[in-house]
């Protein structure tokens, strides 16, 4: 907490009950980045965040002006600036007098893609709000958000330097839904950091260790996300090194140590097969690099613990490429489960498979892949443990080897989990299933959610159809497009602004612990394994 930014927060009631509406926003600020103070003292704080309909007393306005000019930061939300614009001291800071507001309506807000504060926010998002109008901010201001209004471009947010400090205006915040909006929450956090004099970290050079099919996918995301640049590719295969050199203007390496010694590489993506994750991850951490490890994190908990300990001891980021956290059908399932619409979730069945010959690459060779459980199970157990956060108490698993004798993976595995609170979850992966079960079958105390596969030769390539069942009937949910680069956007936000990391190494450790316990259960003839995961 020694580096936490001390924030003086003033949120008043009145025409707009900012004190109530902003509670979800304050929860996002309650963490290692900020120390939030709701008392009246400004002295000793680095930034002031204000949302009020009350006029500003001249003495307080002068204090705020002097606070900013001496190096403090001031962030005003929604109608605060319009209400305070009669103050000479506030006009000196703002350099701008908004009028209005306009009528309550839906606005399409567009961030500046080049400003560090607004990079990696959605290209545009819709918010129900009031717009405060003006001819425009002062010439020395940097515009952060814009919206269209009756065939004109209007400024929604801007920032400007004032003396030794910084003034920031964000003209949103009329509706409670605004304070729940992830883009709004991210933006306010970054504005507070900017107001305190913090800057986004420089773009990070990324080195890929392995350039197979998944390596190309990593490269496409890295080059598409601001905050990263592709700095190197390492692969033992000369053919794959040549392919990387053709695909990208990047240095290629035949040996791991060459790339790890490159000071331009600040983050390494380990894309080796699962049985060979630990050594390159540890080597990259030892070289002082942040690390993204492909899933599964490892085959055994002890090697995962070594990697986590190494990252923690060096103060480096270690995360796992659980990219399907951003699948739109899973997000819909998760949001319904967390919303309370189906009551308390207590039972889940999940399935993937068909009656098809397994691939003949290492994915189907148990000594390298870890076995069938570690293939899709790496995603499914990650999903399951997000849906059921209680401690796993028992793991039971069975496997069949009946048809595909040319590969070493099992033809089918079933894993059953029980949780501390009594909830149950089942995962079934089968290459000998002539009829498919639903992808998800989730029961809650007041309803259910079913995810039905879309017909096609490779149904796993498409989101499932999500239906919600309640006593009053059923509803088919409309799914948004998939955020193809969601994992790397989040990682860039974490490295640049310290925003929460979506996939923590400890979460991925739980997934490995479940899969390792399931493997033990199969080896013991389907015995129930008692655990505390």
Secondary structure, DSSP 8 states (H G I E B T S, - for coil): -TT-EEEEEEE--SSS-HHHHTHHHHHHHSBTTEEEE-SS--TT-SEEEEE-SS---HHHHHHHHHHHHTT-EEEEETTHHHHHTT-HHHHHHH----B----SEEEEEEE-TTSTTTTTS-S-EEEEE---B-S---TT-EEEEEEEETTEEEEEEEEEEETTEEEEEE---SSHHHHH-HHHHHHHHHHHHHHTT------EEEEEE--SHHHHHHHHHHHHSTTEEEEEEE-S-HHHHHHHHHHSS--EESSHHHHHT-TT--EEEE-S-GGGSHHHHHHHHHTT-EEEE-SS--SSHHHHHHHHHHHHHHT--EEE--GGGG-HHHHHHHHHHHHTTT-SEEEEEEEEE-B----SSGGG-HHHH--GGGTTHHHHHHHHHHH--S-EEEEEEEEE-SS-TTSSS-SEEEEEEEETTS-EEEEEEESB-SS---SEEEEETTEEEEEE--SSTTGGGS--EEEEEETTEEEE-------TTHHHHHHHHHHHH----SS-HHHHHHHHHHHHHHHHHHHTTS--EE---
